[in-house]
């Protein structure tokens, strides 16, 4: 019984130490929410209307030469403002929003 308790306490100590070294994001971390993403063949934009922090739109396209992806990244914008990026007129692979608190 004492061994089991000692192992449990040692395990908790390791987890607590790891959390303090690597940092654990709190569930209360503030990031932009209520975000909208819109894009066309050669542009993308995002806007977030709630939360705090900043957001950034990004678009990945495939160049007509294989192996040459095109990454277009917008400005970091605070909540309530637009992040915008122009891009080329190639096949869209993915469009997303980066967020930071």
C-alpha positions as CSV (number, residue, x, y, z in Angstrom):
1,X,0.0,0.0,0.0
2,X,2.8,2.4,0.9
3,X,4.6,1.6,-2.4
4,X,1.4,2.4,-4.4
5,X,1.0,5.8,-2.7
6,X,4.7,6.6,-3.2
7,X,4.4,5.8,-7.0
8,X,1.3,8.0,-7.2
9,X,3.0,10.9,-5.5
10,X,6.1,10.5,-7.7
11,X,3.9,10.5,-10.8
12,X,2.1,13.6,-9.7
13,X,5.4,15.3,-9.1
14,X,6.6,14.5,-12.6
15,X,3.4,15.8,-14.2
16,X,3.5,19.0,-12.2
17,X,7.2,19.5,-13.1
18,X,6.5,18.9,-16.8
19,X,3.6,21.4,-16.7
20,X,5.8,24.1,-15.2
21,X,8.6,23.5,-17.6
22,X,6.6,23.2,-20.8
23,X,3.7,25.4,-19.8
24,X,0.2,24.4,-20.0
25,X,-2.4,26.6,-21.7
26,X,-5.1,27.6,-19.4
27,X,-8.7,27.1,-20.5
28,X,-9.1,30.8,-19.9
29,X,-6.6,31.7,-22.7
30,X,-8.0,34.5,-24.7
31,X,-8.0,34.0,-28.5
32,X,-10.2,35.5,-31.2
33,X,-13.6,33.7,-31.7
34,X,-16.6,34.1,-34.0
35,X,-14.3,34.2,-37.0
36,X,-15.4,34.3,-40.6
37,X,-13.2,33.3,-43.5
38,X,-13.9,34.4,-47.1
39,X,-11.8,34.0,-50.2
40,X,-11.7,34.1,-54.0
41,X,-9.4,32.7,-56.6
42,X,-6.6,35.1,-55.8
43,X,-7.3,36.6,-52.3
44,X,-8.4,35.7,-48.8
45,X,-9.6,37.5,-45.7
46,X,-10.7,36.8,-42.2
47,X,-12.5,38.8,-39.5
48,X,-13.1,37.7,-35.9
49,X,-15.7,39.6,-33.9
50,X,-15.3,38.2,-30.3
51,X,-12.6,37.3,-27.9
52,X,-9.3,39.0,-27.7
53,X,-5.9,38.7,-29.4
54,X,-5.2,38.6,-33.1
55,X,-6.0,36.6,-36.2
56,X,-4.2,36.1,-39.5
57,X,-5.6,34.6,-42.7
58,X,-3.4,32.2,-44.8
59,X,-3.9,30.6,-48.2
60,X,-1.9,27.8,-49.7
61,X,-1.9,27.3,-53.5
62,X,-0.4,24.9,-55.9
63,X,1.8,26.5,-58.6
64,X,1.4,25.0,-62.1
65,X,5.0,23.8,-61.7
66,X,4.8,20.7,-59.4
67,X,6.6,21.1,-56.1
68,X,6.4,24.8,-55.9
69,X,3.6,25.7,-53.4
70,X,2.6,29.3,-53.0
71,X,1.9,30.5,-49.4
72,X,0.1,33.8,-49.0
73,X,-0.2,35.1,-45.5
74,X,-2.2,38.2,-44.3
75,X,-1.5,40.7,-41.6
76,X,-2.0,40.0,-37.9
77,X,-5.2,41.9,-37.1
78,X,-6.9,42.6,-33.8
79,X,-10.5,41.4,-33.1
80,X,-12.9,43.5,-35.1
81,X,-10.4,44.2,-38.0
82,X,-9.8,42.4,-41.2
83,X,-6.7,40.3,-42.1
84,X,-6.3,40.3,-45.9
85,X,-3.8,38.8,-48.3
86,X,-3.7,38.9,-52.1
87,X,-2.4,35.8,-53.8
88,X,-1.7,34.3,-57.2
89,X,-4.4,32.9,-59.5
90,X,-3.5,29.2,-59.0
91,X,-5.3,26.1,-57.6
92,X,-6.3,26.7,-53.9
93,X,-5.1,23.8,-51.7
94,X,-6.2,25.2,-48.3
95,X,-7.3,28.4,-46.6
96,X,-7.2,28.9,-42.8
97,X,-7.0,31.3,-39.9
98,X,-4.1,31.5,-37.4
99,X,-5.0,32.9,-34.0
100,X,-2.9,34.1,-31.0
101,X,-3.9,35.4,-27.7
